[in-house]
Structure formats: C-alpha cells, structure tokens
Amino acid sequence: MTEQGALWRRAARRGTTGRGEAEAGPRTPSPSLLLCRVVSQLLAELDGLHSTQDVFVIGATNRPDLLDPALLRPGRFDKLVFVGASEDRASQLRVLSAITRKFKLEPSVSLVNVLDHCPPQLTGADLYSLCSDAMTAALKRRVRDLEEGLEPGSSALLLTMEDLLQAAARLQPSVSEQELLRYKRIQRKFAAC
C-alpha cells in the first residue's frame, strides 16, 4: 500500500481528513459513508497497480448485483468468472468425490447412491455439510461403541453408507430454486459486460 493510503486510513480512523470540522463530516461516519470511502480507496489502489508487474487481484462475492459499476471498468477486474451451484448429478458427483477424498469410506459406499437420496440443487458447501454430518454420526457411533466396551474394527474412522444416507435425509439445500434463478439472471447480466 502507498504512504498516501496509510495516511488516508489513519485519517479515516480518526474521523477527519485534516480539513475543517464542518467539511470533514461527522466523527462517526454512517455505514454508507464508510462504504463509499472503502470503495473509493480500493479503486485508487487498483488504478495504482498498473505500474506493478506480476500482481493479480482476485475478488469474490456472492452478491455481484451489488458491485459498484466502477469496479468493472476496463483495467480493474478484467475477467469475470461465475461459479454456480452444481445442478447436474455428474458435476455433483465430481464435487462429492473431491470432498470425500479427505474422509475414509467403507468399501461398500456408493456416492452415486448417496446423491440419488439428495435434493437436486446442491452447492459445494451443501455437499461438504453432508459429509461433515455423516462424520459426526460416525464419531457418535465410535464413542457409543467404546462406551459399550466394543473394540473398534480398525483405528481409522470409516464413514458408512448408513452415515451418508442419514445425513442426506436431513440435508436442506442452502440455495432455493428461486435463488438459483436469480443467480442465473445475474450471470446473464454480467456475461454481457
């Protein structure tokens, strides 16, 4: 960051920019005023990056419809990438397979069968939640077995088909059909940019 930027941030924290009190505005700026200041500073920093080589700025939002249009002008964020929810089973299977690489699965587990018991519109976060809930069930089962004096079959905690199917039965998609349609409209709008 530039020295000027550091000075600006210190002034913003104090609630003054060194101008007269009436000109500087209230000591406790409103949230919208703070947002304007932050966006303005971000734009200034982005515009100053052209002299710097090998710097990539990546931004992410789940509300692209609220982006300040100035951020999308040429030379700032040049590429827009939309990452939507996996709507077809093949995509969901790839995501679920990637997530379950972190888990140990019983050999009888069929991820295709698990997905057949899931709602259709699932995000990657939903699929991770499914696995996390199944892991919680497996941990509870392990604790129950130990409390009953049963020896675990192996030291590794295995997710069973039952763990995953029970988690799938409780799974609620985090994105509704209406929200998916709204995101698709936003995607079409920004694809034209």
N, C-alpha and C positions, 0 to 999 in steps of 0.2 A: 504494500500500500504506500501511497505517496505521503510525504510530510504534510502536504496540504490536507489530505484526507484525515490524517491523525489529528490535526488541529481542528478540523471540522467536527470530528467525533467528540473531542473534548468539549468544544463549544456546545454541541447538541446536548451532551450530558448535563452541562451547567444550565441549559435552558436559554442561552443567549449566544449570539454570533458576534458579539463585540459592538453591535450597533446600539443605538439608543433603546431604552426600555420599551417605549411605545412602538418602535419599529420592529423590535425583536419578537413581539408577541408575548403570550402568557408564559410564565415559568414552567407550568405543567402543560405541555402541548397535548392536544387531543390525539387519539389513536390515528385518525385520518391524516393529521398534520405530520405525525411521526412516519407514517407510511409514505407520504409524499417525499419526505426528506430521505428516507432509505432508498426509495426508487430513484430519486434524483442522484444520490451518491453512487448507486450501483451503475447507473447509466454513464456517469462521469468516469468511473473506474473502467468500465467496459470500453469506452471510447479511447482511454489512455493505453489500452493493451496492444494497440496496433504496432507500437514500436518494440514490443517484446516478442521474441521468437519462441517457438516451442511451448506456448501456453494455450491450453484448451480450457474453456469454461463450459461446464455442463450444468444445466439447471433441470429440475424436475418439479412437477406439480400434478396434483390430481384435480386441479381446477383451472385448466387452461383458458376457460372462458373469462376468468377474472384477471388475466395478464394485462399489464399496461401495454397498449399497442406500440409504444416507443421501444419496448424490448425486442420487438420483432422486425425492426427496421434493418436494412442491409448492413452487414458488418458487425452485428451484435450476436444474436443467436441465428446463425445461418441455416442450420438444419433442424427440422422438427421431426421427432420420432414419436409415433403413437404406439403405446404398448397397451393393448386392450386385454380384456378377460379372454381366457381360452374357452371358446364356445363349442368346439367340436371335440369329440372323445379322443381323437388321435393326439391333439395338442395337449389335452388334459393328461393323457397317459404319459407323454414325454415329461411334463412338469412333475407329475406324481413320481415317476421313475427317478427323476433327478433328486427330488426331496428324499425319497426313501433310501437313497444311497448312504445317507447318514445313519440309517437305522438297520438293525439286524432283523431280517424277516424269517419266519418259519418257512421251510421249503414249500409248504402247501399254499402259501399266499398267492392269490391271483389278483394283480392290480386291475386287470380288466373287469373282473367280477366285482371288485370294490367300487369301481366307477359306475358300474351298472346300478348300484344301490345309492348313488349320489344324485343330488339335484343337477339339472343341466348347466346352469350358468355359474361356474365357479372360478374364482380368481386364484392366483398362486398362493395368496395368503390363506384362502379358504382351504386349499389342499394341504398347506402346512399345518393349519389348525386341526384338520382331520388326523394327520399323523401324530401331532402333539397330544391330542385327546386319546388316541389309541395307545400312545406311550404311557400316558397317565394310568390308563386301565391296566396295562401290563405291569407297571410298578406296583399298583394296588394289589394285583394278583400275586406278585412276588412277595410282598410284605405279608399278605394273608397266609401264603404257603409257609413262610418262615415262622410266623406266629403259631401255626398249627404243627410245627416241628417237621414239616416235609422238606426233604432235601431238594434243592433246585436241580433240574436235569442238567443244566450247564451253567457256567458262570456268566455267560452272556445273556442279556435280557432280550428275548425274542418277541417280536410282535406277531400275534396270531391273526388268522383270518377273522376270528370272532372279535378280537380287539378292534380291527379296522371296520368291520361291518356294524358294530355297535356305535362306533364314532360316526360312521356315515349316516346312521339312522337319526342321530342328534344334530347333524350338520345343517346349519341355516346359511344360505348364500349371503354374503355381505353386500352384494350388488343386486338390486331388484331388476326385473325386466325393463321397467320404466327408466331406471338409471342407465342401463345398458344402451337403450335407445337414445337417451340424452348424450351419452359419451360418443355414440356414433355420429350424431348430428354435429357435435363439436369437432370430431375428427374430419368430417367432410368440410366444415368451415375452414379449418386450419390447413387442410390439404390444398386449398385454393391459394394459400399465402405463398 
